[in-house]
Amino acid sequence: MILEQMDLFDNMRDFRLHKKYLDGLFKTKQELIEQLQTEGRERIYHVLSFGGGTQSSHLLEQHFQGEIHYDYIIFSDTGAEPQFIHEQVDWWRKRQVNMGNHTPFLITRHNSMERGLEEMLMRYILTDYQRFQMPVYCNSVNQDGEVKAGGMLPRQCTVDFKIVPVKQRVRQMVLKEHGLGPKQQIPKNVGIIIDIGFSYDEIRRINTYQSPQYNYVKLAYPLVEANKTTEDSILFLEQHGYPLRRSRCYLCPFNCSAERAIGMDWEEIIEWEPFSFVKALWFDAKLREVQSTGTKVMRSIPYLHYSRKPLSEVFPQAKYLTNVYKKELSQWIAEWHRYITDKWGVVSPSKASV
């Protein structure tokens, strides 16, 4: 029965029938090209937003094989990827050299918080910074003091720490190519299409094809357009013997316990990068501690685990690993104290003992 249902899903898979496409939330790449050309933007740059994981690697290999054209390949370092994702990025950069491909392969970061999500979280914890850009699971407390499961904060981190930095970097490159300065306007005949590696099973993540920052930048979703799922990309990479690890941040709330079998799990972080897991434990506990002070706009009780329980309670390895990496954790916290103080001002007195 399950196989029959999967076959039925495969046969019915057609992005053109999906409500998001019918409602105009995204367009095909050809439709975007025609729209830009109608606006007089005949010089169109094609960019791959490369995440180092399975789906964008699928698109990158298609580029190396001459199936998709890109003018730029850009990896945005979120500052919280596991080391194995950086190793995969390096693997693909070496493959590019071996393939004789000369497309500029660039690395970029958040414009003001170049150390990424760790910097955002430390700034949130140690200062009066209020903006929180991660999709944590939340509990709420009603008027009677009863704790109830709440929703989830928006997934703003993907936009702010991956997509927007890619837009900003390609804009800089295009301006430079045209002999213009970083604060000048893009020529009126230039358009930019950025390919995002969302797959058909992630179609819920698509919110727009139009960049809210730049009207000449459009977002395309070629794997959705090809009706390809995450599993299709994994199978493609597996058949060619390419790296298979899914892109994610080590503290991402979309990491799950292994039994949920979605390809990203906390156990992988624990096994391959235990100190990263220890840092996630610290962030998980510290966010609730800071929230309890009442100094933040966020009133919900945040958790990194979908069960809305502390990571330290979910995973029995937590106490042991925290003891093993006690010295490294203290050094890491102290270094962040210095960095945040130097860059963003005096750490709040109430947070000085963090």
C-alpha positions in Angstrom: 0.0 0.0 0.0 2.8 2.4 0.9 4.6 1.8 -2.4 1.4 2.3 -4.3 0.9 5.6 -2.5 4.5 6.7 -3.4 3.9 5.8 -7.0 0.7 7.8 -7.0 2.5 10.8 -5.5 5.2 10.5 -8.2 2.7 10.3 -11.0 0.8 13.3 -9.6 3.9 15.5 -8.9 3.5 18.6 -11.1 4.5 22.0 -9.8 2.1 23.7 -12.2 -0.8 22.2 -10.3 0.4 23.4 -6.9 -1.4 26.2 -5.2 1.8 28.2 -4.7 2.5 28.3 -8.5 -1.2 28.9 -9.3 -1.2 31.8 -6.8 1.8 33.3 -8.5 4.2 32.9 -5.6 6.8 31.6 -7.9 7.5 31.4 -11.7 9.5 29.2 -14.0 12.9 30.4 -14.9 11.8 31.0 -18.5 8.9 33.1 -17.2 11.4 35.1 -15.1 13.7 35.7 -18.1 10.7 36.9 -20.2 9.6 39.2 -17.4 13.1 40.7 -17.1 13.4 41.1 -20.8 10.0 42.9 -20.9 11.5 45.3 -18.4 14.4 46.0 -20.7 16.8 43.9 -18.7 18.5 42.0 -21.6 21.7 41.2 -19.7 20.7 38.6 -17.3 23.1 37.1 -14.8 22.4 33.5 -13.5 23.6 32.7 -10.0 23.6 29.5 -7.9 23.0 30.0 -4.2 25.2 27.0 -3.1 24.5 25.6 0.4 27.0 22.8 0.3 24.3 20.1 0.8 22.4 17.7 -1.5 20.0 19.8 -3.5 22.3 22.7 -4.5 25.1 20.1 -5.2 22.7 18.5 -7.6 22.4 21.8 -9.4 26.1 22.5 -9.3 26.9 19.2 -10.9 24.4 19.9 -13.6 26.3 23.1 -14.2 29.6 21.3 -14.4 28.0 18.9 -17.0 26.8 21.9 -19.1 23.1 21.4 -18.4 22.6 24.6 -16.4 24.5 27.9 -17.0 25.7 30.0 -14.1 27.7 33.2 -14.1 28.4 32.9 -10.4 28.4 30.2 -7.7 28.1 31.7 -4.2 28.3 29.9 -0.9 27.0 32.0 2.1 28.7 30.9 5.3 26.1 31.1 8.0 28.7 30.8 10.8 27.0 27.7 12.2 27.5 24.9 9.6 29.1 21.8 10.8 32.7 21.3 9.6 31.6 18.5 7.4 29.6 20.9 5.3 32.7 23.1 4.9 34.5 20.0 3.8 31.9 19.3 1.2 32.1 22.8 -0.1 35.9 22.3 -0.4 35.3 19.0 -2.2 33.1 20.7 -4.8 35.5 23.5 -5.3 38.2 20.9 -6.1 35.9 19.1 -8.4 35.3 22.4 -10.3 39.1 22.6 -10.8 39.3 19.0 -12.0 36.3 19.6 -14.4 38.1 22.7 -15.9 35.2 24.9 -15.0 36.1 28.6 -14.4 32.8 30.0 -13.1 33.6 32.3 -10.1 33.0 30.3 -6.9 32.7 32.8 -4.1 32.1 32.7 -0.3 30.2 35.4 1.4 28.7 36.2 4.8 26.1 38.4 6.6 26.8 42.0 5.9 27.0 43.2 9.5 27.4 40.0 11.5 30.1 38.3 9.5 30.4 35.5 12.1 26.9 34.6 11.3 24.3 32.9 13.5 26.6 32.3 16.4 27.2 36.1 16.5 23.5 36.8 16.3 22.7 34.5 19.2 25.6 35.8 21.3 24.5 39.3 20.6 21.0 38.4 21.6 22.1 36.7 24.8 24.8 39.2 25.9 23.3 42.6 24.9 20.0 44.3 24.5 19.7 43.2 20.9 16.1 42.2 20.3 15.9 40.6 16.8 15.8 36.8 16.9 16.2 35.1 13.5 15.8 31.4 14.1 12.7 29.1 14.0 12.8 27.8 17.6 9.9 25.8 19.0 7.9 27.7 21.6 5.9 27.1 24.7 3.5 29.7 26.0 2.2 30.5 29.5 -1.4 31.4 29.9 -3.0 33.7 32.5 -3.2 30.9 35.0 0.5 30.1 34.7 -0.2 26.9 32.7 2.5 26.0 30.1 1.2 25.0 26.8 2.8 24.0 23.5 3.0 27.0 21.2 4.0 27.4 17.6 7.3 28.0 15.9 9.1 31.3 15.1 9.6 32.1 11.4 12.5 30.7 9.6 14.1 34.1 9.0 17.7 32.7 9.2 17.7 31.3 5.7 16.8 34.6 4.2 19.0 36.8 6.4 22.1 34.6 6.5 22.0 32.7 3.2 19.9 34.3 0.5 20.4 38.0 1.2 24.2 37.8 1.5 24.2 36.0 -1.9 22.2 38.8 -3.4 24.5 41.4 -1.9 27.6 39.7 -3.2 26.4 39.2 -6.7 25.3 42.8 -6.8 28.9 43.8 -5.8 30.3 41.6 -8.5 28.0 42.9 -11.3 28.7 46.5 -10.3 32.4 45.9 -10.4 32.1 44.2 -13.8 30.4 47.3 -15.2 33.0 49.6 -13.7 30.7 50.9 -11.0 31.1 51.5 -7.3 29.4 49.5 -4.6 26.8 52.3 -3.8 25.9 53.0 -7.4 22.8 51.7 -9.2 22.7 48.6 -11.2 22.5 49.4 -15.0 18.9 49.4 -16.2 19.6 46.7 -18.7 20.8 44.2 -16.0 18.7 41.5 -14.3 19.7 38.7 -11.9 18.2 35.3 -11.4 19.3 33.4 -8.3 18.6 29.6 -8.2 17.6 28.3 -4.8 18.0 24.6 -4.1 14.5 24.0 -2.7 13.1 20.7 -3.9 9.5 19.7 -4.7 8.9 18.3 -1.2 10.1 21.7 0.2 7.7 23.7 -1.9 6.1 25.0 1.3 9.3 27.1 1.8 8.7 29.1 -1.3 7.2 32.5 -0.5 8.1 34.6 -3.5 10.1 34.9 -6.8 10.7 38.6 -6.3 13.5 39.8 -4.1 12.1 42.4 -1.7 15.5 44.1 -1.6 16.1 44.6 -5.3 13.5 44.7 -8.0 15.9 43.4 -10.6 16.6 40.2 -8.7 14.4 37.2 -9.1 14.4 33.9 -7.4 14.1 30.6 -9.3 13.6 27.0 -8.0 14.8 24.7 -10.8 14.4 21.5 -8.8 10.8 22.3 -8.0 10.4 23.2 -11.7 11.8 19.8 -12.6 9.5 18.1 -10.0 12.6 16.7 -8.2 12.4 15.8 -4.5 15.2 15.7 -1.9 15.4 11.9 -2.4 15.9 12.4 -6.1 18.9 14.6 -5.5 20.4 12.2 -2.9 19.9 9.3 -5.4 21.6 11.4 -8.1 24.6 12.1 -5.9 24.8 8.6 -4.6 24.8 7.1 -8.1 27.9 9.3 -8.9 29.7 8.7 -5.6 29.4 12.3 -4.6 29.1 13.7 -1.0 25.7 13.1 0.5 25.5 15.1 3.8 22.5 17.4 4.1 23.2 21.1 4.6 22.1 22.4 8.0 23.4 24.4 10.9 24.7 22.4 13.9 22.0 24.0 16.2 19.1 24.0 13.7 15.7 23.3 15.3 14.9 21.3 12.1 17.5 18.7 13.2 15.4 15.8 14.5 16.0 12.6 16.5 17.0 9.8 14.2 13.6 8.0 14.3 12.0 10.8 12.3 14.2 9.8 9.4 14.2 13.1 7.4 17.9 13.1 6.7 19.0 15.5 9.3 19.4 14.5 12.9 21.0 15.5 16.2 22.7 12.1 16.5 24.8 13.0 13.4 26.0 16.2 15.1 26.7 14.3 18.4 28.7 11.6 16.5 30.7 13.7 14.1 31.0 17.0 16.0 30.4 16.6 19.7 31.7 20.0 20.7 29.2 21.6 18.3 26.5 19.7 20.1 27.9 21.0 23.5 27.6 24.5 22.1 24.0 23.8 21.0 23.3 22.6 24.5 24.6 25.9 25.9 22.6 28.0 23.5 19.4 26.0 24.1 19.6 26.5 27.9 20.8 30.1 27.7 18.0 31.3 25.5 15.4 30.2 28.0 17.4 31.8 30.8 17.6 35.1 29.0 13.9 34.9 28.0 12.9 34.4 31.6 14.4 37.8 32.6 11.6 39.6 30.7 14.0 41.9 28.9 13.3 40.5 25.5 10.4 41.2 23.2 10.0 37.4 22.7 7.7 36.2 25.4 7.5 32.5 24.3 9.7 29.9 25.9 12.2 28.7 23.2 13.5 25.2 22.6 15.9 23.9 19.9 14.3 20.4 20.1 10.9 19.7 18.5 9.7 17.9 21.7 9.9 21.3 23.5 12.2 19.8 26.1 15.8 20.9 26.9 18.3 19.2 24.7 20.1 18.1 27.9 17.0 16.1 28.9 16.4 14.5 25.4 19.9 13.2 24.9 21.6 11.1 27.7 25.0 11.9 26.3 24.6 15.6 27.1 26.0 15.6 30.7 29.0 13.4 29.7 29.9 15.5 26.7 29.5 18.8 28.6 32.1 17.5 31.1 34.5 16.3 28.4 34.4 19.7 26.7 34.1 21.9 29.8 37.4 23.7 29.2 36.8 24.3 25.5 33.3 25.6 26.2 34.6 28.1 28.8 37.2 29.3 26.3 34.7 29.6 23.6 32.3 31.7 25.8 35.1 33.9 27.0 36.2 34.6 23.4 32.7 35.5 22.4 32.5 37.9 25.4 35.5 39.7 24.2 34.3 39.8 20.6 30.8 41.0 21.4 32.1 43.7 23.8 34.6 45.0 21.3 32.2 45.1 18.4 28.8 45.8 19.9 29.5 47.6 23.1 29.5 46.8 26.8 27.9 43.5 27.6 24.8 44.0 29.8 25.8 43.8 33.5 23.1 41.3 34.2 24.6 39.0 31.5 28.3 39.4 32.5 28.3 36.1 34.3 27.1 34.1 31.3 
